[in-house]
């Protein structure tokens, strides 16, 4: 009968503490990158570029942003600027949409409303955008797209630099 004893050189080696810590750190970095990617690619606002069209619904305190085709009936805004920081300012007249992500990038978009020239819009609406309404409504504002602010002598010019857009807002005319 033979008895074999294992020697210390035959025992499996345990990974060093440094190797285990390094493995844990790498796993955390990979998990963080995956979470960031999911938030980034799951957010329309984070992927939006200037010139894209958007549908913004809901209210100013609970807005729902979605990038849409510019020909879509629900397209009520054009993205004028995409800011690199939520602390930056869009400038005068722009509507703003800010999305703060738990993980991933925050987004701040400067929005130009898509108004229909020759129609009346509701600028007192509690919802997002400025819906078309009957010109006989008490809160109706007539919109005309013009090439320069000088063409808006009888109303208020609403001008945007990006994309260059100028609306002339006036009281509805009697038909």
C-alpha positions in Angstrom: 0.0 0.0 0.0 1.3 3.3 -1.0 0.4 6.6 0.5 1.0 9.8 -1.5 1.2 13.1 0.2 0.7 16.3 -1.6 3.4 18.8 -1.4 2.9 22.6 -1.1 3.9 23.0 -4.7 1.0 20.9 -5.9 -1.7 23.1 -4.0 -3.6 25.5 -6.2 -2.4 29.1 -5.7 -4.8 31.7 -4.3 -4.9 34.9 -6.3 -3.0 37.7 -4.6 -5.0 40.4 -2.8 -3.8 43.0 -5.4 -5.1 40.8 -8.3 -8.5 40.4 -6.6 -8.8 44.2 -5.9 -7.8 44.9 -9.5 -10.4 42.5 -10.8 -13.1 44.1 -8.7 -12.1 47.6 -9.9 -12.2 46.5 -13.6 -15.7 44.9 -13.0 -16.9 48.2 -11.5 -15.6 50.2 -14.4 -17.2 47.9 -16.9 -20.5 48.0 -15.0 -20.4 51.8 -14.9 -19.7 52.0 -18.7 -22.6 49.7 -19.4 -25.0 51.8 -17.2 -23.7 55.0 -18.9 -24.3 53.5 -22.3 -27.8 52.4 -21.5 -28.7 55.8 -20.3 -27.1 57.6 -23.3 -28.6 55.3 -25.9 -31.9 55.2 -24.2 -32.3 59.0 -24.2 -33.5 60.8 -27.3 -32.3 64.1 -25.8 -28.8 62.9 -25.3 -28.5 61.9 -28.9 -30.2 64.9 -30.5 -28.4 67.3 -32.8 -29.1 70.9 -33.8 -31.5 70.9 -36.7 -33.4 67.8 -35.5 -37.1 68.1 -34.9 -38.8 67.1 -31.7 -42.1 66.4 -30.1 -42.4 67.9 -26.7 -45.6 67.0 -24.8 -46.7 67.2 -21.2 -46.2 70.3 -19.1 -43.1 72.3 -18.3 -42.6 70.5 -15.0 -43.2 67.0 -16.5 -42.3 67.2 -20.2 -41.8 64.2 -22.5 -39.2 64.7 -25.2 -39.0 62.6 -28.4 -37.0 63.1 -31.6 -39.3 62.9 -34.6 -39.2 63.4 -38.4 -39.6 67.1 -39.3 -42.6 66.2 -41.5 -44.4 64.4 -38.6 -47.6 66.2 -37.4 -46.4 66.0 -33.8 -43.1 67.9 -34.6 -43.7 71.0 -32.5 -40.0 72.1 -32.1 -36.7 72.4 -34.0 -33.5 72.0 -31.9 -31.6 75.2 -32.4 -28.6 74.4 -30.1 -27.3 71.5 -28.1 -25.4 72.9 -25.1 -22.5 71.1 -23.5 -23.5 72.1 -19.9 -26.9 72.5 -18.2 -25.5 75.7 -16.7 -25.2 77.4 -20.1 -27.9 79.8 -21.4 -29.9 79.3 -24.6 -30.4 83.0 -25.0 -33.5 85.1 -25.6 -36.7 83.6 -27.0 -35.6 79.9 -27.0 -37.7 77.4 -25.1 -35.4 75.0 -23.1 -35.5 71.3 -22.4 -33.1 70.0 -19.7 -32.7 66.3 -19.0 -30.7 65.2 -15.9 -29.7 61.6 -16.0 -28.9 59.5 -12.9 -26.0 58.0 -14.8 -24.8 59.3 -18.2 -24.8 62.7 -19.7 -27.1 65.6 -18.8 -28.7 67.3 -21.8 -29.8 70.9 -22.4 -31.5 71.7 -25.7 -32.5 75.2 -27.0 -35.7 74.8 -28.9 -37.4 76.9 -31.6 -41.2 76.4 -31.8 -42.5 75.2 -35.1 -45.3 77.7 -35.8 -47.5 77.8 -38.8 -47.4 81.0 -40.8 -50.8 82.5 -41.4 -52.4 80.6 -38.5 -53.3 81.6 -35.0 -51.5 79.9 -32.0 -52.1 79.7 -28.3 -49.1 81.2 -26.4 -50.9 80.8 -23.1 -51.2 77.1 -23.3 -50.3 75.1 -20.2 -48.9 72.3 -22.3 -45.7 72.2 -24.3 -45.6 74.0 -27.7 -48.0 76.5 -29.0 -51.0 74.7 -30.6 -52.9 76.1 -33.5 -56.3 77.5 -32.4 -59.2 79.4 -34.0 -58.3 83.0 -34.6 -61.6 84.0 -32.9 -60.3 82.7 -29.5 -59.5 85.4 -27.0 -55.9 84.2 -26.5 -55.2 83.8 -30.3 -52.0 85.2 -31.7 -51.5 85.5 -35.5 -48.1 84.2 -36.7 -46.4 85.2 -39.9 -42.9 84.0 -40.9 -40.8 86.9 -42.1 -37.3 87.4 -43.5 -36.3 90.3 -41.3 -37.4 91.9 -38.1 -38.1 95.1 -40.0 -41.0 93.4 -41.8 -42.7 93.1 -38.4 -43.5 96.8 -37.9 -47.1 96.1 -36.8 -46.3 93.3 -34.3 -43.7 91.7 -32.1 -40.8 90.0 -33.7 -39.8 86.6 -32.3 -36.3 86.0 -33.6 -33.9 83.0 -33.4 -30.3 82.9 -34.6 -30.0 79.1 -34.8 -31.7 78.1 -37.0 -32.3 81.6 -38.4 -36.1 82.0 -38.0 -38.2 85.1 -37.5 -41.8 85.1 -36.6 -44.0 88.2 -36.5 -46.7 88.0 -33.9 -49.8 90.1 -34.3 -53.4 90.3 -33.2 -55.7 88.2 -35.4 -57.2 90.0 -38.4 -60.9 90.2 -38.9 -62.0 87.9 -41.8 
